[in-house]
Amino acid sequence: MIVTLTANPSLDRTVDLDGPLRRGTVHRATGTTVDPGGKGINVARVLHRSGHDVLAVLPGNPSDPLLAALDERGIPYRAVPTSAHARTNITIAESDGTTTKLNEPGALCPAATRTELVEAMVGNARAADWVVLSGSLPPGIPDEFYAELVRALRPTGCRVAVDTSEAPLLALAVGFPETAPDLIKPNSDELAQLTGCDAKSLEDDAARGDVGSVATAGRLLVARGVGAVLATLGSAGAVLVTSEGVWRATPPPVVARSTVGAGDSSLAGYLVAERAGAAPADRLRHAVAYGSAAVALPGTRIPGPDSVDPSAVATEPVPDDPDRTNRPLSRKDM
């Protein structure tokens, strides 16, 4: 089983437009969809659709429409009781694939709910292969929460994947190697936050086919105890860094309809391949295939095995670059 945690879940409402968004004007939507959301829930939805046993852990009020949405989709979950309803996030999807997101901060999470979330995760992790900790944290939960959870999960023997950003990500990294997860999935902004690199430079280099800086940043994290770094780079693909080596993957051409949930789908695709015993390059291939399939879908729809084609993704090893490897990156934020 794979257990996911979504500490700050949401109902994701997507509004489709037939043209560009124009500030200050009236638009008539061509369609609206509402899906259960939050990064951990997105990962759980992809895994469930791919036929994997999964359990989504989240704070949830019994009357919350979010729980009804999970029931409708048959997603197994464990809702830790809370008095508040989940936030609503709004995505405005333009016809050319441009998406604008408006994310609410989430309701205050009481200390008792936080304690029960930890207990639920540790209790269910004993029967899990992987635990996925992902997304933002709601008000009331300290930035150190993921670091605290990694420590609490270690005795269970499960492997831990983390996908978060900003203060919770930096708080996790402060405790490396003790709080280093088995897998971390940063995008270019998050990789820059972790290493002090410039995110735009990472993206620009990758767009030109040069992933050396991304590889160097990933090696830095592996040297500090992280098991594997799955760095997603948008249309430039992704890079996987482990103690065994570095690989890059290039996606096939895709007509983008929405980027929402693409990173979550990539993480799920990686875990699908890992559970099947795939080699690192093939895990990366599946991650990019799932992420690309998500981009081709509208709104917050998630890909299934029928829409994923790993054979269309090109992968190759990335050789060491002594000039980069021997030049330490600044880690001024940690």
N, C-alpha and C positions, 0 to 999 in steps of 0.2 A: 504494500500500500504506500501511497504518497500522501502526506498530510500537508496542506497549505494553510498559512495564517494570513488573514486579511484583517488587520487591526482597525483599519479605517475604510470599511466597505461602502458601497454606493449603489444607487440606482442610476444607471447611465442612460440618459435620454439623448438620442441623436436626431437632429433636425436636418433634413436634406433640402438643399437649395438647387435650383436649376441654373444658377449663374453665380457670379462672384458676390461675396458679402460686401455690402456698402454701408458704412457707418452712418447712423442718423436717418436711415430710410426704412420704409415698411417693406418686409419681404413676405411672400406667401410660400410656405413650405410645400415641397412636393411629396414629402413623406416623413413620418416620425416613428422611431422604434425605441423601446425601453427594454434594457437588459440588466441582469444583476452584474455588478461590477466591483472594481477594486482589483489590484494586480494579482493577488493570490487566488481570488475567485476566477479571474480570467484563465490562469494556469490550470485550475481545477476543471474548468469547462472544457478546455482543449484535451486534457488527459482523459476525462470521462468520455468524450466523443471518440477518442482513439482506443477505447476499450480497456483502460487501465483503472484499477481500483484506486479511488481517491477519496479523501475526506477534507472538506473545507471547514476550517475553524474560524469563527468570527463572532463579534458581539452582536446580539440580535434581540430585538423586542418581538415577542410572539405575534403581535399584530402588524409587524412591519411588512409592507409590500415586497421588500427584498426577499424575505424568507419564502413568501408565496411564489415569487419568480424562480427561486431555486427549486422549490417543490415541482413547479410546472415542468422544469427541464430535467428533473430526475437527478439533480446533483446531490450526493450525500453530504450532509453538513452536520456540524455540532455548533449550535448557537449558544454562546454564554449569555445568560439573561442580562439585559440592560434596559433602562427605562426609555431611552431615546430611540428614535428611528434613524436609519442610515441617511447620510447626506444624498443629495441629488447632484450629479455632474452633468453638464450640458455640453454636447459636441455639435458644432455647426459644420456640416460637411458640404463643401462646394462641389460643383460638378467636375472640376478638374482634379479632384483628390485632395485639395487643401482643406485642412481641418483646424478649427479653432475650438479650444477647450476652455470651459469655465468650471473650475472645480471648487466646491465648497470645502471649508476646513474640516467639517465633521463635528459631531456632538462631543461634549465633554465626556471623557471616559473615567468613571469613578475608580478609586483605588481598589475596591473590592472586585470590580470587573477585570481590572488588570491582573490581579492575583489569580482569578479563575481562568483567565486566558493562558497564563503560564502553566497552571495545573493541567488544563485540557491538552495543551501541546505536549507536555512531558508524558502525560498518561498515554496518549495515542501514539507517541513517537516510538514506544517500545515495540509496536507491531509494524513499524514503517521502515521502508528502505531509505526514503528521503523525506526530509522536512523542508518546505519552501517558505521562507520568511520574506514577504515582499510588500512594497508600497509605502505610503506615507504613514505617519502616526497621528492620531487624533489629539486634540487638546486633552491634557491630563495624563498623557503617557510621556515619560521623559525620553530624551534623545538616546539614552543608553539602553533602551529596552531590548533592541536586537542583540546587543553585546551580552546583556543579562541572559537572554534566551539561549544563545549559543553555549554559554557556560552551563546552563541548566540541562541542555539537551545532550551534552557530551557523554554522560554516564549511560544513556540509553543505547548507544552504539549505532544510531542512525546517522546518515550523512545529511549535511545541512547546506542548502543553497540560499543565498541572500540576493535580493534585488531591491535596492532602495537608493536614496539620494540625499544630498545636502547634510543637515546636521545628524540625522540618524546614521548615515553612512560614515561620516567622519568619526562619530563616537564609537562605532564598531571598529574602525581601523586603529584607533588609539590603543586598543587592547591587543593588537596583533603581537605575537602569534597565538596568544591564548584564546582570542575570540575570532581567529581566522576561520572562515567557513570552508567547506569542501569545494564549493563552487560559488563564484560571484559573477553577476551579469551586469556590468556597467555599460552604458552608452558612452559616447565620447565626452559628454559633459561630466559624467560621474567618474570616468577614468581620470579626467583632468583634476577633479576635486580630490581624488585620492593621491595623486602623484605630484601636483603642482604644475602639470603641463598646461599648455594652452589648448583648449578644446577646438578652437577654429583651425589651428595648425594641424592637429590630429585629423580632423575631417578633411581639410584641403589636401594633405599628403595622401590620405587613403583614397580620395577621389581621383588622384593622379596615379594610383596603383602602388604607392609607397606606404607600406604598413610597418616600416621599421620602428617608428616612434611608438606606435601602439604596442608592438611586440616588446620593446624595451620597458614600457610602462607595466605591461603584464608580467614580465619577468621580475620586476621589482616587487610586485605583490606576491608572486609565488615564492620569492626568496624570503618573504616575511611570514610564510606559513599558509597562504591560501592554496588550496588544492588545485584549482583550475580557474582561469579567468576567461569568460566568454564575453568578448567585447563586441557589441553590435554597433555597426557603423552606417545604418540606413541603407541607401542605395548602393553604397560601396561594399556591402556584405558584412562580414564578421571575421574576427580573429580569435582563435583559441590558443591559450598559453597554458601549458602544464609543465611539470618537471621533466617530462619525456621530450618536449619540443614545442614548436610553434607551427600553426597551420592557418592559412587564410582561405576564405570561401567567397566566391563571387556569385551573386544571384543571377537568374535569367532575367531578361527584360520583362517588366511587369507594368501594366497600366494601373497606377495607384488610384485607389478609391477612398482609402482611409488608413492612416498610420496608427490609429488607436488600437492598442492591444497587440501590436506587432512584436514588441519586445517580449511580452508575456508568452506569446505563441512560440517565439524562438526558444525561450527557456523550456517550455513544455516539450518541444521537438527534441531538444538535447536530451531530456530525461527519458523520452520514449526510446531513443537510440541507445542510451546508456543502459537502460534496463534490459535491452535485447543483447547486451554484451558487445556492442559495436566498438570499433577502434576509435581513437580520438578524431581522426579526419572525418569519419562517417558520422560521429556525433555532431560535429560542426556542420556537416552537409545537411543533416536533418534539421538542425536549428535554423539554418538559413532558409531551407525549403518551407518550413512552417511559418516563419516570419514573412516570407514573400507571399505565401498564400493568404495570410491575414491582410496584407496591404491591398490585395486585389479584391477584398470583400468590402461592402459598404458598412459604415457605422461601426458598431462594436460586435459584429458577427465574427464567429471564430471558425477556423478551418478544421476540417475533418480529414481522415486518411484519403478520402476520395478526391480531395482538391490539392493534395500535396505530392510533389514530384521531386524527390531527392536526386534523381538521376540528372536533372537539369541544372544542378548546382555544381560548379567547378571548384575543386579544392586543390591546394598545393602546399608543400612545406615552406616555411619561411626560414632561410638560413640565418645563422648568427651574423651580426654586424659588429665586429670588435670596436669600431669607432664609437658606435652608440652604446654598446654594452658596457664599455669601460668609462663612460661619462655619466656619473650619477645624476638622476633627476632631482630637482628640488622638491622637497616635501614640506613646504613651509606651513601647510595647514594642519600638520599632525604633530 
